[in-house]
Amino acid sequence: MGTQVAPAADTALIHDIVAQVEKRIVGQTYMVERLLISILTGGHVLLEGVPGLAKTLTVRTLAETISTTFQRIQFTPDLLPADIVGTQIYDQSTSQFSVKKGPIFANIILADEINRAPAKVQAALLEAMQEKQVTIGGTTYLLEEPFLVLATQNPIEQEGTYPLPEAQVDRFMLKLHVGYPTRDEEKEILRRMASGHKIEVKPVASPKAIMEARARIADLYMDERIIDYIVNIVQATRTPAASGLNDLVPLIEFGASPRATLSLAQASRAHAFLRGRGYVSPDDVKAIAPDVLRHRVLRTYEAEAEEVSSDQIVSRVLDVIPAP
């Protein structure tokens, strides 16, 4: 195995970021950890949860702790691509066009209620996510790294929403289900918010430190058996019968794409990194696989009728594919 332990500086960096976020955010450890994984790998995240679960506050706080720029874009049915990307403005006094850059020119973008905007707007965001660049009036502008899109979806109100196309959903490295706080956490939230004072957080990392950590994560040791394990899991979502999962054949319409394999490897490395390890274990893969796969395994009508969720399908795959 490569180095068994991550450098102390990396462990301290993660610890400091989490400590700052926890000043403001009660509980939600799962969400905070997964958002860190996305920042440390450059993968985008789709957050699904009812309103009021501190999704926006968490993302904003995270941006503050790593000294990056943050923009929240509220998606609405009347939004236009130019509202996100920017536009050309004609200046009569100089007879010149100048470019007014849109909110996409920030390091961390929170696309709130992404499924409320029409397809054209989603496509503009998609180009930015995929290409890390945008085009305004024929000129291409690169987006500054780290560049990250965190999009929220409200599972309750389906009125007036435009479901995200499958190809777009696949661009998100992780899809997270954000749940309600526990009773004790909710009491603590009340306590903290009762004062009405804004809780200050300190910047404890820089974009440069994040980019350096990202490079180390990309080189983190991954044994050949772990690579096989990852490939076997993804293959089982495509051809379940070949993996002895005959019961899943009528439930899966489409399995996960090759992008899922890459995402699972990257996210597993980052998960190990957050644990202060210099190598990936099967437990890292198991822990992160549901977040990487839940939005990429498309269910059949039969699965929907039987109310079998994609989480249940992924969990069945993880139970059956032997870990190294």
N, C-alpha and C positions, 0 to 999 in steps of 0.2 A: 504494500500500500504506500501511497505517496506520503507527504507529511500528515501525521495523524491529527495534529492540532492546528487551528488557524492562528495566525500571528496575534499577539496580545492587543495590538493597536486596532485590529479589525473587531475583536470582541468588545473592546472599549467603545468603539464607534457605534456599534449596534446598541450597546447598553445605554449610551448617552442619548441616542435618538429616542429609544423606547421610554426612557425615564422622563424625557420632556413631554412626549405625547401623553403619557399617563397622568401628567399634572392636570390635563384638561379632560381627558377621555377616561371614563370609568368602564372597566370591563372591556369588551370588544377586542380581546387579545388576538383572537383569530383574524379579525379584519385588519388590525394594525400589522400583524406579522405578514399577512398575505400582501398588503400594500407595500411593505418593505421589500418583499420578494420581487414585486413588480418593478420597483425603483432600482433594485440591484441587478435586474436582468434587462430592463428596458422593454418589458412586456406590458401591454395595455390590460385594463381590468374592467369587467362589467360587474357592477354591484346591484344585487336585487334585494330589496327590502322595503317595508312600508315606510312612509315618511316619519321623520322625528327620531331616527335611530342614530343621529350624530354622524351621518356619512359625510356631509359637507364639512362639518367642524373637524373631523379626523383628517380629511385630506388637506384642508387649509393649514392645520397644525403641523402636519408632516412637512408641508412646503416651507413653513416658517423655520422648522428645526434644521432643515438642510439648506437654508439661504437661497431658495429658488423662487422664481416668480410664479404666481398662481393666478389663474383666471377661472371664474365660474361662469358657464354659459347656460342660461335657462332655455331649454329647447321648447318651442311653441309651434303650433301649426302654421303660423304666418312667417316663420323665420326663413331668411334667404341665405344662399351660400355666401354672398358678400358680407352678411352680418357676422360670419365666422372668420372668413379668410381675409376680408378687407376689400378695398375697391380703389379705382382710379378716380381722382377728383380733378376737374378742369379748373385751372386758375386763370381767370380772365385777364388779370393785370399782366401776367407774364406770357399768356397764351401757351402755357405748358400744362401737361398732366402731371400730377404728383400722386404718390401712392399713400393711401391711408391704410396702415396694417390693422388687421382685425385681432380679436382676442386670442386667436390660435397661436399668436406669437408669444407664448409664455412657456415655461418649462413644464408646469403641471396644469393640465386642463381638466376641470370637472364639468363633464357634459351632463347636466341634470335633466332627468326624464328624457333621455335620448329618443325613446319611442314615441314622443309627441311631435317630432319634426318630420316633414315629408322626405321622400327618397332622395331628392336633389341635395338636400342639406346633409343627409347622412353620407351621401357619396363624397361630398366635399371633405367631410371629416375623415372618411375612409382613406382618401388620397393622402391626407396629412399623416395619418397613422402609419400607413404602409410605406410611403416614400420619404417620410420625414422632411417633406418640402411642400410648398404650395405655389400655385401659379396665379399671378394677378396681372391681367392685361398683357399676357404674352411673356412676362418676365417670371422666372422661377426664383423663389427665395427659399433658402435652406432654413429649417427650424433648428433652434439651438438645443444641443444636448445638455443634460438629460431632457428628453421630451417624452411625456407620458400622458395618455388619455385615460381618465377614470370616468366611466359612464354609469349613470344610475338608471335603473328601470323600476317603475312602480308596479308591483304585481297586482294591485287591487283594481285601479281604474283602467279598464281596457277601453272605455269610451273615448273616441277621438284619438286613438293611438295608431301608429304605423308600425307593425312588427318589423324588427330588424331582419333584413335578408340573411339567409344562412351564410353566404360568403362573407358578410360583414361580421357576423357573430364569431366566425372562425378566426378573425383578426385579433380577437381578444385572447390574451394568453390564459387568463383566469376568469372564471365566473364565480362570484361569491354570493352565498345566501347570508344576509345579515339578519341576525335574530334579535329578539327582545332581550333586555337585560334581566338578570335574576332579581329576586326580591331585595336581597342585600345591596346589589349594585344600584337598584333604583332608589333605595334610601340614601345611598352615598351621592347619587346624582342630585337629589333634592338638597342635601346638605351643602354641596359645593355651589349650587346655583342660587341658594337662598340669599347669599350676600349681595348678589347683583354686580359684584366687581368682575372685571375681565381678568381671567387668569393668564398671567404672562408666561410665555415660553421663550427660551433662549436658543439662538442658532448654535448648534453644536457640531455641525458638519458643513462641508462646502460641496458644490457641484463637482469640483475637482476630486475630492475624496470619494464621492460616490462613483465617479467614472473609473477611478483607480481600483476601487473594490470590485467593480463590475468586471474589470479585466482579470482580476485574481479569481473571481468566481468562474469565469469562462475556462480557466485552466485547472479548476479543481479536479482532483483525481476521480476517475470513474472506471471501475473495474469492468472488464469485458462481460462478466456475468450479469452485472447491473444493466449494461447496455442491452443484452439479450432479454432481460426481464422487462425492460421498458418496451422493447419492440414486440415481445410476446403479448403484453397487455393491450397495446394498440391494435395489433393484428386480431386479437380475440374479439374486438368490437366490430371488426369487418367480416370475419369468417368464424362466427362462434362455433359452428359445428366442428371445424377442424381442431378446436381447442376443447372439444368434449362438452360444449355448452349448448346442447341441442335445444334446451328449453328457451334459449334467448333468440333462436332463429326467427320465430314469428313476431318478435317484439322490436327488432332493430331494422329500421328502414335503411339508414346509412351509418357506417362506422366512422371513427375519427380519421382525420386527414393526416398526411405526413407532417403537416405543421404541428399537429398534436404531439407527435413523437419528439420533435425538436423542443417544443415547449415543456414537455414533461422532463426531458433531460436537463434543460436550463433551470427550471423551477426546483428540481430535486437538488441540483448543485447549490442553489441559493438557500434552500431549506437546511442543507448540511452546514453551510456557511453561518447561518443564524444560530446554529447549535454549537458553533465554535470548533467544527471538525474540518479536517483537510481532505476528507474523502466522502463519497456518497454511500449510504447504506440502504438496504431494501426498505427500511422504515421511512426514509425520506420520500422514496417513490410512492409508497402506500399512502403517506400522509397528504401528499399534494395531488395525487392522481384524480380524486373526485373534482377538485377545482379546475383542473386542466381539461377533464373529459366531459363534465356534465352538460356543457352546451354544444358539444361536438358529436354526441351520440344522438342521432335523430330517431325518434320512436315511430312505430307504425300506428295506424288507426287502432289496431287490436290492442296495443300496449296502452294507448290513451283510454280506450273503452274499459280496459281492465284496471285502469288507474295505476299502472306500473310506471314509476318515475324513472328518468334517466339516471338519477342517483342510485336507485335500486339495481338498475342494470349494471352500472359501473361497480357497485359493491359486490355483486355476484361474480363479476369478472375477477376482481381482486381476491375473492375467496378461493377461486378455482386455480388461477395461474400460480404455479409454485414459485415462491421467492427463493433466491439463491442462498 
